[in-house]
Amino acid sequence: MRLAVVMLLSGLLSPLCADDAPPRSLDERLTIELFAEQPQLRTPTGIDVDHHGRVWVIESNTHFRPEDYDGHPSDRLLILTDTDGDGRADDVKTFADGFQFAMSVAVRPVWLDEVRVESEELGVESKEGDTAQTAPHAAPHNPQLTQVFLAERSGLWLLEDTDGDDLCDRRTKLVTLETEGNYPHNGLAGCAFGALGWMYFGLGENLGAPYKLVSREMAQSPGVPDAFPQDSQLSTLNSPLSGGGEGGNLYRMRPNGTHLTHWATGFWNPHASCVDAFGRVFTVDNDPDSRPPCRLLHIIEGGDYGFRFRNGRKGLHPFTSWNGEIPGTLPMVAGTGEAPSGILAYEHDAFPEEYLGNLFVTSWGDHRIDRFRLKVRRDPLRPRVIGPSFESIAEPVITGGENFRPVGIALAPDGSMFVSDWVLRDYKLHGMGRVWRVRPTESKPSLDRSHEFSMMNSHSLDELKSLTSSASLPVRRAAAHELSRTSEGRNALIDLALELQAEREPSPNQRRSTQEVIWARHNPATEKPRQIPYPHLWELEKQAAWIENVDRLHATDDPFNIATTIHDLSVQNVPHWLLRHWYEIEKKTETDQTRTRLMSARTARRIHRDSVEFVQQLLQEQSPRLRRLGVQWAAEERLSDLRPQVEAALKSEPMTSDLFLATLAALEMLDGKDPKDFDQTPPGKYVFPLLQDPAASPAVKAQALRLVDPADEGLTPDLLKSLLASDDPTLRLEAIRSLGMSPSPDAVEILAATARRQLDKFAVDERPIEVQEERWALLGLAAHVQRPEAREALADMLPGPDGFRTDVFRALREVAMTDHQLLIRMARAREAGTAEARRELNGQLFLIDWLKHPNREQLDPTTTGRPRGDDDWRDNVLADEPAATEFTVAAGERIFFHPNGPRCYQCHTVNGRGGRIGPDLSRIGAAMSREKLLDSILNPSKEVSPQFTTWNLVTTAGQVHTGMIVFENKGETTIGNSDGKTVTIPTIDIETRTPQTISVMPEKLEDRLTVTELRDLLAFLESLR
């Protein structure tokens, strides 16, 4: 009966898929066309194309296989060939089968030497359990030999056809994943090759299950330790890697299964990788449950990309980072569409010229293939200095309907791209499958360009030199590689390098040729451990390495430069005493060297993970960033003896919200509690006991209060009144700020009484001392201004002192636009005070008129009293501006959080308060100059961080939602708009999602500000360091 139902559903699905609109190209110069479909193949995953133009694709038959599924019993590797040149596959062969949860395939690149595995010597066993055929390859270039790499969940295989019959006759398992984890697509996947002969592959988060990764070399090497420290980011040569819970990892090894090393960590699931023409490794990574978007990442050796599965699937734990938020972790290049599954660096001249070097990424969940143009990321401390990494934004190139589910992507010899298509959204096998070809609209359908490679070793020297300038990466790399085989060819490579480097303005193709020539001349260093006869010389060498590199730490704030430097020093195994010595030296310098000391400490943590002395030092530091590193270090290394010092960090000053949350999380870890629980628990659970604890310090309570939603039922008026009775001004101020955002009906009375204290002082002193509590009380009343009692209380305060009166005007200006009598009272109140105060009050009234006018852009700027255009704003705000003071910074903070200002707080967090749609700005002053801060306000879409890409979501009902995706979990997608509001949509109802080039941050924010207010806002943002 079940089989009949499955067959019936298959019959119904076929016409459904046939009726679904085929994918289309958004660039008319490119065309996408069908190459193969069911029944030729079913549910395809990985794909590649060989130099003959034959398409190699994995057919999945094990990924959530339904009962009584009528497909092949195992995953298999198919070869699809277009034999008659009509653009459609007409010949299908099974090259190999017997796999389970196979994800990725890569044909050995033509420029890569034949892989010699010497199976007989090492006794490698085949898939079927028989000893593999072990004869070494008979010749350096066996024309009949085909070698293919295939990654299934539990292993990475080298599959070989030695006699040219398109059947695999030798299998060698290069890597084995030993684990009880069995989820289909979070094991081994993604094969990519670099020019120097290294192979890269990934391991998903494995749902946190313990694992051990063993190469074929290690499996036959006695005496190698069978464990490696969990969460380690470094690997010794030929050591098996084990762990569980740290998240996904990336590895590097030789294609014959030797020299396996750990390369990078901190992923959810690095499902696919590529290496571009300049040797840069890029990976696509799926996102945690509550930390969108999925990521496009630039991978460097020793890089930590922040995710820790053991800290919870949501990705919200204080020790988990997603876009480089925690020092030591690296940011993404760009956000991608949902479920990115394939990546390709385009290196060919078949597509339009501007596509050269672009990255293409498939999005299974969003029915798209996106293009990423890499833009160099600049050093935050030195904006004119080009950094080593990139940023980008997704640009859709190919889009499809509900039944376009692209997975793998590969480049053909003629420059076209092939894409595997899962077709349906079902994870279970369903019998559907397609392969598409993306080609230039004007190109011919022929794929076979094997003639460019087949006789590479018979080309003359001049012909090979000419081929090094080919637009096709495999051709130029193979030619350069062939030249490197002879002394005459190596001399020719030197001449080529000199010629290319002499070009004053080299073209993109010449730059690529230069790189290939340099690589071909490269003589890889020995992989044997360094032999040093005199150990004390090795210690001196390590010291010299530190001294040489420490200057690099001073000179940069670029996270990739910093990570590379720390990794280099870690490999040198710099001794503990030397790191402590340099840490102390930096501490004694006159300038603030927190950044450099952070790097010293992070290097120490990599090498000396159990250094209690170093952690104790960090916990006693003045800098919150150093203390934060200390509490995380103590917690993650389970240094339980340091719990009292960690707990003391809660009472340390200065305190930040980030340090406060990190300390709470650290204490939970040290007490043996599961960090996943912290990830799933609202902050209120942890902070309410602190707010009610008489022994807790006011500083701790102030930080705790910032983390509680003012609308939380536990934050009662009585509790807030008790906090207002504190002797500590910071705690009283935080209580007033919470009241301002509280829905409690008692809030207005308490706020009004607080604000009136300034009037009482004014009655006896014309220049009373300003108290921040009273100003914040006015801001709180502004949030309640639609209530008559709040409006009347504010109007009664119009006769107040000068600065106070400006805040009253600001609190009333929105309701004054529709209340003529109130506007008259405000105009009268303007006349009192100093000339400077009257000018600012005039600016407030001009702003009200400006906001009221329906055609304000047509007004004569000479009559509005306001700047006109961005240049005018810059001149007014930046020219002849007095230095910021504590008063202007305080005023700017109130503007940031004011409901009648630009409303920055609706999307941005500062020190624990505010919305979480946009980036946290608690340290924005350290990353951006005043001019750049102003530019980001005047032109918010000029530069958009990849994590904060705006998306256009269209539902199946035709509704359109635009904003930033802030949450995606349990079948729901939450999007935040420019008003700071969120909308939650069932994910299943989202038909398309398309990235936008505009920011979710509203345009024309300056329209809501006076010149003085914008100056004060900038002063506040600059102070956030």
N, C-alpha and C positions, 0 to 999 in steps of 0.2 A: 504493500500500500504506500509506504513512504517513498519507494523508488518511483512509483507512478506520479506522486505529487511533485517530486523533484523534476521529473521529465516534463510534467505539465507546466511548472513554473519556468523551466528553461525555454519551452516553446512560447510562453507568453513574453518572456524577457527579450527574445531575439527581435521581434518586430518593434518592441519598445525602444531598444537601442538603435534599431534601424531608423526609426522616426525621429530620434533625438538629433537636433541640429549638429552637424559636424563642427569640430573646432575651426577657428578662423584666425588668420594673421591680421594684426592691427597695423602692420606695415605692408603696404601694397606691393613692395618690392620682394616680399617673401610669400611663399605658398606652402600650405600644409596639406598633405594628401595621404590617403590610406595606402599602406604598404602590405599589411597582412591582417587577418582577423580570424576569429573562430569560424570553423573548427580547425584551422591550421595551427592554432595555439590557444591556450586558455590561461587566464589569470597570470600574466607575465610580471616579473619583477625586474631583475637586472638585465642590462643590455650593453652590447659593444659591437663594433664593426671592424672587421679585419682589413688588411690592405688590398684584398681582392674585392672589397665592397660587400662581402657576405655579412649578414646580420646574425649575431649570436645572442640568444635571448633565453632566460631561465623561465620555464613553465612551472609555476607553483602548483603542486597537487597535495600539499600537506598543511598549508596555512589555514587553521581552523576548518579542517575537512569535515563536512557533514557526514552523517551515517549514510551508507549506501551510495556515496558519491561514485559516479560511474567513470571518473577520470583515471589517468595512469596512477599506479599505486605509490609512486614516489615523484619527487621533483626531478626534472630532467633539463638538460641543456640542449637547445635546438639550434640548428643552422638554417637560416632562411635565405634563399637565393633567388634573385630575379635573373633567370637564364635567358629570357627573350628581350630584355631591355625595355619592357613596357611600363616600368615603374611599380609593378606589383610582384610580390613573391609568388613563385610558382613551383618551388622545390623546397621541401622541408625534410631535414634529416635530424635524427636523434644522435648527438655526439656522445652523450653520457647520461646515465640516470642513477637512481639509488640514493638520492640526497633527501635531506629533510630540512625544511625551513631555509631553503637557499635564497639568498638576497642579492648577491652581486657577482658579476662576471667581468673579467678583463682579459682580452687577448694580449699576449706578450707583444709590446710595441716593437716595430720593425728595427728600431735603433738600439734595442736592448739585446745584448749578447745572449745566445742560447743559455738557458738555465741548466746547470749541471747539478744533479742532486746526489749522484753516487749512492744510489739506494742500496746496492749490495753491501757496501762497506758498513753502512749504518743500520742495515736490517730493517728498513722502513716497510711497514705493512700497507697493503692496498686496502681500499674500501671494503672489499669482500673478505678481508682477513688473510689473503694469500700474500706471500712475499712478493714485492714488486719486482718486475724485470729490472735487472741491475746493470746491464752493460752500459758503460759510458757512451756518450754520443760519439758516433764514429767520425764525424768531421766537424770543423768549426761552423760550417754553414750547410746544414742538411736541408736541401730544398724541399724535402717532403715533411719535415718536422713542423708540427703545429703545437704550440704550448699555450694553455689557457689557465687562468687562475679563477677559482670559484670559491666564494665565501658562503658557507651555510652557518646556521646559528652556532654549531659546536665545533666548527673547524674551517681551516683555510687550505684549499687543495691546489696542487699543480696537476693538471690533466694534460696528457700528451698523446698526440697521434704521430707515431714514428714512421709510418709507411704511406701516408697520404691518402688513406681510404675514408677520411672524415669520420672515423670511429676512434674513440679513446682506447688506447691499448696499454697505457701506463698511468697509474695514479700515485701521487705521493702527498701525504698529509704534512703540510708545512707547519701548521699550528693547531693545537688542540685546546679547546676550552673545556676545562673540567669543572662542572657545576651541576647542581640539582635544578637550577633555573631552566625553565622550558617554554617561556613565552616566545612566540614565533619570531618576532622582529626586534628584539632588543639584545641580540647576541653579536656575533662577529658580522661585519658588513663593510663595504666600501673599500675597493682596492684602487690605489693611485700610485703612479711611478714618477720619480724625479730623474733629472738628467744624469745624475751621478750614480744611478743604479740602485737607489733605495726605493723600497716599497712601503706605502703607508696604508694602514687599515684601522678600523674603529671597533670598539666594544660598547654596546649600550649599557644602560644602568642596571640591567639584569634583575630589576625589581629588588635590588639590594641583597640578593642571594650571594653567599660566599662563592668564590671562584678561584681557579688557578689557571694561568695561561702558560702553556708549555710548547716550545718550538721543537721541531724534529731533531735539531742539534742537541737541545737540552735533554730530550727524552733518552738519548743514547750516551749521555755524558755522566758517568758516575761521580759521586762526591759533590754534586751541585746542590746547594741548599734548596729545600722545596717550599720555602715560604719567603715572603718579602713583606716588609712593614706596611700595614694597611694605610691607605691614603698617601703613600709616598709619591713624590713627583719625580724621583730620580731612580734610575735603574743601573745596577752594575752590569757589565758586559756578560751576556749569556745567562743571566739569572732569571728564573721563572718569576712571573709577576702574579701576585695573588692579592685578594682583598675582598670587598663586599660592602656596599653601602655608600662608597664615596662618589658614585655617579659614573657616567661614561668616561672612557679613556681613548686615547689615540696612541698607536704604536708604530714603530719603524723597524724594518729588518731588510736583509738582503732577500732577493726573490727565491733563493734556494733554501730559505728557512733558517738562516744563520744570523747571528748578531741581533737577536730580537731585543729591542730596548723600548722602554716607556717614553713617550714623546710629549704628551700633554694630557691634562685632566680637567675636570669641572664641567662635563657635558651631561645632558640628559641622554641623548642618543645620536652620536655622530654618524649618521646612516650612510653618508656618501661624501667623498672627498675628491679633490682634483689638485693638480700642480700646474701652475701657469708657465708661460714661456720664460719667466725669470726665476723659477724655482720656488715660488711662494705657494704654500699649501693653504687651501681653503676648504672648509667643511660646512655642511648644513646640519643643524641641530634642532630637534623637536623641543617644544617648550614644556615647562612644568604645568601643573593643573591651573595655577592662578597667577602665572607670571608671563603673559604673552609679551611680545610675539615670539614665534620661532626665529632662529638666528642663522645668519650667514656670518661665519667666523674666519678670521685670518689666524692661522695656527703657527706658533713659533715653538721651538724646542724649550721644554720646561714650562710652557704656558699653563696657567690655571684660569679657567673660564668660569669659575665661581659656583657651579651647582653641586650640591651635596644631597644625594638621595636619602641618606640616613637622617637628614634634618627635616624630612617631610616632602611629600609629593607636591604640595602647593607652591613651594619655592619662596615662602615668605619669612622663613626663619632668619634672625639677625646674622647668622653665620653663613647664609646662602646669598650669593650674588648672581645677578643675571646680566648686568651691563657694566661691569667694572665698578660697582658701587663701593665695594670693600677694597681698601688698598692691598695690592698684590694680586688682584684678579683683573682680567682683561675684558675690554668692552667688545661688543659686536661690530661688524662692518655695517650690517643693516638688518632690519626685520624682514622676514620672508612671509610668504603666504602660509596657510595651514598645511601641516604635514609635508614639509619639503623632503623629497626622496631621492633626487638626483641633482648633480651639479656638473657643469662643463665649462672649461676655459676655452673660448673660441679663438683658435689660431689658424686662420685660413683667409684667403682673399675672395672666396666665393660670395660671401655676404657683402653688403655695402661696407665701405672702408671704415665707417665709424664703429662697426661691430668688433673690429680687431681688438683682442685682449679683454673683451667683455666677458662676464660670467653669466651663464644661463642656469636657472634653477627651476625644477619642476615643483608644482604645488598640488599634491594629490587632493587635498581638502578644498582647494579653491578653484580647481579646474583650469589651471593656468600654467604657462611657462613665462617666467619673468626674466628680464634682462637687468644686469647690474653694471653700471659704469663706475669704475673705481675712481674715487676722488681722494687725493692724498690727505691724510689727517695731519694737522700741524701741531707742533709742540705747544701745550697750553702756556708755558712760561715764555716761549719765544715764538710768537705767532708767525714770524717771517721764516722760521726754520721748518723745513719739511720733515715730518716724522716718518717712521718706518712702516706705518700701517695705513689703513684706508677707511673710508666711510662711503656709503652709497644709499640708494633708495630703490625699491623695487619698481620696475617699469614693465607692465604687462606687454608681451609681444604676441603670444598665442593664448586665446581664450576659448573656452568651450562651455557646453551645457552640463547638466547634472551628471551625464554619463561620459564625461571626459575626465579620467583620473590618471594623469601622467605620473609615472614612477621613475624609471631610469632614463638617462639621456646619453647619447654617444655621438662622436663626430666621425663622419665617413671620409674616405680619402678625397672625394670631390668637394668637400666643404659643406655638404648637407648634414643635417642632424637627424638622428633616429630616436624615437621616443616610445617606450613601452607604456601601455594604457591598461590599467586594471578594469576599467569601464564602469563598474558599479560601486556604490559606497559600502557595500557589504564586506566586512572582514572575512566572512566565511567564503569558501570557494563556491563559485556560481557558474563556471563554465564559459564565461565571456572573456574576451581578450582581444587586443588590437596592437598593432605597431604602426606608428605614423612617421612620415618623412617630412622634414621642413627643408625646403630648398629655395634658391633664388627663383623668382617667378620666370625669368627668362632662360633658365638653364635647361640643358638636355637631361633626360632621365638616367643616362649611363652612370654606373657606379664604379666599374672596375678600372682602377688606375695602377694596377700592380706593376705595370712596366716601369714606373718610376722607382720601384724598389728592387725588383727581381734581379737586375744586373748591376746593383750598386757596387759590387766588388770588381766589376769589369770596366767601370768608367775610367777615363783618363784623369790625370791630375787636374787639368784645367776644367774638365766637366764637373768634377767633384767640387772644385772651388766655386764654380758658378752655382751649383745646387745649394751651397750654404746660404745663399740669399733667397731661397724659395720662400714663398708665403706660407707654405705648409710646414708646420713644425716637424712632423715625422720625417719629411724629406730632408730638410736642412740639418736636422740632428743626425740622421743616418749618414748624410754626406760628411759632416764634420767628424763623426765617429769613425768612418772609413778612412779618412785622411790621417787620423791619429794612429793608425796601425803601422805606418812606415815612417822612417826617419825623414824621407823626402816630404811626406805628407805633413808631418809635425812642423817642419820648417815652413811649409806653405801656410799652416795655421798661424804661425807667428807673423808672417807677412800680412795675412788677412787682418789679424788683430790690429797691427800697426796702421794699416790703411783705414780701417773702420774707426779707430780711435782718433785719427787725424781729422775726421769730419767735424766741422764746427757746430753744425746743426743737423745731427743724424736723424734720419726718418725713423718712424716706428719699426719698420722692417730692418733697417741697419742696426738699430739697437738690439733687436732680437738676434741678428746674425752675429754681432759681437759677443753676446752672451753664449751662444752655441760654441763659438770658437774657443772662448775661455774655458768652458766646461770640457771641451774635447781635449784641451791641453792639460787639464787637471790630472794630477797623479794622486789618487786617493791615499790618505795617510794609512799607515798600518793599523790594523784593528787590535793588535796585540797590546796588552797592558804595558805602560811605559816602564822600562827597566832603568832604575837610577842607582848606581853603585854606592852613592853617599847620601843617606837619608837627610842629613842636615842641609844639603843643597836643595833638596825638594822642599824643605820648609822655607828656605830663603826664596825659592821661586814662587811659592804661594804668597809670601808676604809682598813680593814685588808685584804680583798680579793684583793684590788688593790695592796697593798704593797707586798702581797704574789706572785702576778702574774707579777708584773713589772719586776722582775728579769728574768722571762721567755722571756720577750720582748728583753732584752739585749742579751740573749744567742743564739738567732736564727734568721735566715733570711729565714726560710722555710715558704712559704705562708700559708700552712695548719696549722702549729703551731700558726702562727700569727693570722689567722682568728679564730681559736678555742679560743685563749686567749681573743681576742677582744669580741667574742660572750659571753664568760663566764662573762667578766666584764660588758657587756651590760645587761645581765640578772640580775646582781646584782644592776643595775640602779645606778652606781656610781655618786655621786653628781657633778654638774658642777664645783663648786669651787675646788674640789679635783683634777679633771682632769686638770684644769688650773694651779693648784699648782704644780703638777708633771711635767707638760709641761714646766713651768718656771724653775724648778730645773734642768731638763735635759738640758735646754738651757744654764745653767751656768757651766756645766761640761767642763773640759778641752778638752776632746776628742769630735769628731763629733758624736753627738747622733741624727742625723737627722732621722734615722730609728725608734728609740724609740719614738721620738716626733711625727713622722707620726702616729704611732700606738695610741698614746694618743689622737691625734686629730681625728683619725678615730673612736675611741671609743666615743668621745664626739659627733661626728656627728650622730652616731646611737642613742644616748640617748637624746641629746639636739639639734635637727635638726635646730632650728631657732636661734641658738646662734650667734648673730651678732658680739659680742665681740670676740669670738674665730676666726671667719672668718677674721675679721679685723687684728687680730694678725698674722694669716697665710699669708695674703697678704703683710705684711711688712717684711717678713722673707728674709734672704739672700739665703737660699736654694731654687733652682728652684722647687724641688719636693714638698716642703711645700707650695710654692706659687701656684703650680698647683692644689693641693688639695683645696686651698682656692678659686680659681676661679671656679672650678667645683662645690664646695659646694654652693657658692653664686648663681650660675646660676641655678642649679637643684632645689634649694629651693626657687628660684625666690626672692632673697633678693635684690630688685631693688634699694634700697637706697644705696647699695654698688657699684653701677655701676661706679662712678668716681674712686674708689679705684681699681676696676677690670681693668678699662682702663689704669690706671697708671702702672699696671703690665706689659704692653707692653713696657714700657720704663725702666723697672727695670733691674738690672744687678746682677749676670750673667743671661743670657738668653739662653734657649735651644729651639730647634725647636718644641719639644713636648709642652713646656709651651706656646710658641708663638701661635701654632694652637689651643690649649685649650683655651687661652684667647680670640682669635677671635670667637671661638664657644660660649664661655660664653657671650660675648657681644651681639651676635645674639640672644641668649636665653633671656637675660635681656631686649632686645628691643622688645620682643614679637614675634620674627620670629620663624617659624616652624623649629625645628632642622633637620627635614628630608631634607630640602632644602640645608643645609650645607653639608649633606652626599652626595648629588647629584651634588655638585658644585666643579669644579676644583679649587685648591688653588689660581691660577692666578687671579681669579675674585676678591679675597679679597686683594691680595698683590700688584697688579699693582697700585691701588690708593695710597698705602703707599709709593711705590717707587717714585711716581711723586709728593708727597706732600712735599713742602719745609719745612713744620713745623715738619715733622717726624724726629726723631733722627736717626743718623747713625746706632746705634745699632739695631733699629727696621728695618731699610732698609736692613741691612746685613742679619737679620733673614728672612725677606721677600724674599730676593733674593735666599736664599737656597731652598725655596719651589717652585720656578718657574722652569719649564722645560726649559733648555737653548735653546731648539729648538722652544720655543713658539714664535710665530710671534710678540707678543707684546714686546718682549725683543730685541729691535732694537739696532743697533750699536750706534746710537746717545744717547739712554738712557744709555747704558753701559759706553759710554765716559763721560757722565755727572756724573755718579757714580764714575768713575776713577779720576775725578777732585776733589773728596772730600778730606778734610783734615784728615779724619778718616782712619787709616791704615787697620782696619778690613773690612770696606766697600769696600775699593779699592781692597783688596785681594779677596773678594767674587766676585767682578766684573770680575777680571782676571780669576777666576775659572769658571765662567759662560762662558766667552769668549773661554776658552779651549775646552768646549763641544758644542760650538755654530757652526751651519753649515754656518754662515755668511761668505761670501768671504772676508770681511774686518777684520776678526778675526786675521789672520796670521800677517798682518801688525802691528796691535796694540800690539800683543803679542811680536813680534820681537823687536819692539821699546822699550818695557818695559824691556825685558831681556838684551838688549844692554847697559842699564844703568850700569849694573855691570861691563861690559868691560870698560866703560868710567871711572869708579872709579878705576879700576885696572891699568889703564894707569898712574895714578898719585899716587897710593898707592898700594904696593904689597899685603897688607892685608886689603882690603876694608871691611867695615861693611856689614855683610850679611843682606839682606832684603828679607823677604819671598815672596814679590810680584814678584821679579825677578826669584826666583826659580820656582814659580808656573807658570810663563810665559813660562819657558822651558818645563814644563810638558804639558802646553797647546799646544805648538808647536809640541810636540811628538804626540798628538792626531791628528794633521794635517800633519804628516810627509810624507804621501804619496804625498802631493802636493810639487812640485819642489821648490817653493819659501820658504816653511817651512824647507825643508831639507837643502837647501843652507844656510839659515839663521843660522841654528844650526851648520853646519860645520864651518862657519866663527867664531863661538864662542869657538871652541876647544882650542884656546890659553888662555882661561880665568883662573881665580884663581883656587886653588886646589878643594875645595868643589863644586864650580860652575861647574868645568870641569867634575866632576863625574856625575853631573846631565845631562850634555850635552851628555856624553857617553851613559847614560841610555836612553836618548831620541832617540839616533841614532842606538841603538844596533839591533833593528829588521831589519831596512833597510840595515845595514852594513852586514848582513848575505848574502846578494845578490849583494852588491856593493863593489867590491874588492878595487877600488881606494879610496873609503871612509874609508875602513878598514885600508889602509896604512896611511892615514892622521891621523886616530885615534891612530895608533901605534906610530907615530912620536910625537903626542901630549902627549903621556904617559910619555915621558922622562923628562918633566919639573916638577918642584915642589919638595915637600919633599918626603922622602922615604916612609912615611906612605901613602901619596897620590898615589905614584906609585904602592904600593901594592894593593890598592883598584881599581886602573885603570887596573892593571893586572887581578884582579878578574873579572872585566867587560869584558875584552878580552877573558879570559878563558871561561866565560859564553857564549859568542858569538860562540866560537868554539864548546862548548858543545851542544848548541842548533842546530848548523848546522849539527852535526854528525848524520848520519842515524842509527848507531848502538852504541849509546852513552853508553848503559849499559855494553857493552863489553870492554870499554876503561879501561886501567890501571889507578886506582885512583891516583897513584903517579905522573902521567903525566898530569892530568886534573886540579890539584890545587883545587879540590872540595871534600867535604865530600862524603863518600860512605856508604849509608844505614842510617837508622833512628838513631841508636846509635851514629854513627859518627857525624851526624848533632847535636844531643843533646850535645855531648861533645864539639863541636866547638862553639855552640851558647850559652850554659849555663855556661861553665867552665871559670873561671877567667874573668868574664865579668864586665867591669866598670859600675858604677851606671848610670842609664838613666839621661840625661840632657834635657833641653828644645830644644837643637839642635837635639839630637837623636830622640826625640818625633816628632819634626817637620819633620825630614827626613822620619820617619816611616809613617807619615800621607801622604806624597807625594808618598811613595811606595804603600800605600793602594789604592790611586786613580790613579796610573800610568798605562797607556795602555800597557807598556812594562814590567810590573811586574806580580804579581799574579792576578791582575785585580779584587781585592776584591769588588771594587765599583760597578761592574756590577750586583752583586746580593745583596749586603748588603748596608744598609743606616747607616750613621753616622751623627748625628746632622742635619738631613734634606736632606743631599746629598747622592746620590747613588741609586742603584736598590732596588726593593722590592720583590725579589724572595726568598731570604734567610732572616734570622732573623735580626732585627735592632740591631746593635752593639754599640749603643751610650753609653751604660753603662756596656759593657762586662767586663771591668776591675774590676768592683765590684763583679762580679759573678764567675770569673775564675782566678786561679793563673797563673803565668808565665809558669809553667811547663805544666799545662793543656791547655793553649792557644797554646803552641808549639805542644802538642800532637794532638790537633784538626786540626792543619795544616798538620802534618806528616801523621795522620791517620783519615781522615775526616769521615769515615764510622764507627768508633769505637763507637760513641754515637751520635745518631740522634734524635733531639727533635721531638716529635710526630707530631707537626704541620708542620714539614718540611720533611715529608716522601716522598721519591721518588716513582713515579708511572710509571708503564709501560702501555701505552694505545695502544690498537690495534683497528684500524678502520675497518669498514665493507669492505673497499677496500684493506685491508691487510697491510696498512701502520702502522709502529710502532713508537710511540713517547715516549720518556723517559724524565721525569723531575718532577718538583713539580707543583701541581695545584695551581695557583695563583688567578684564577678568574673563577666563574661559574655562569652565569646569562643569561637570555633572550635566552636560547637555545644554548649557546656557552660555551665551556670550553677552558680556556687558560692555557697552561702549559709552565713553564720556565725551560730552560735547563742549563747545566753547563757553557755555554758561556754567560749566562745572557740574552739570547734572548728568546722571547716568540713566541709560535705558538698557533693560535686559531683554534679550530676544532668545527664544529657543534656537539652538544652533542648527537644528534640522530644518528650520524655516529660512535660513540664509541661502539664497540662491547664488549670489555672486558677492565677492568682496574685492574691491579694487583699491590699491594704494593711491594716495593723492600727493601732489607736490606742495600743497599748501599746508600751513600749520593749523592745528586745532586752536592755537592761541588767536584770539580775535584781532582783526585789523583795527586801526584807528583808536587804539587805547588812549592816545594822547588827547582825544576829544573829551575824555572824562576828567581831565586834569588841568590845573593851572600850571604856569611855568614854575612857580615856587614848589608846587606839589611834586612835579616831575623831578626837580632838583633834589628834593628831600628823599624821594623814593630811590633815586640813584645812590644817594649817600648811604641809605640803609643797605641796599644790595651790595655796595662796595665793602661795607663793614662785615659782611658774612664770610668769615674765613676760618 
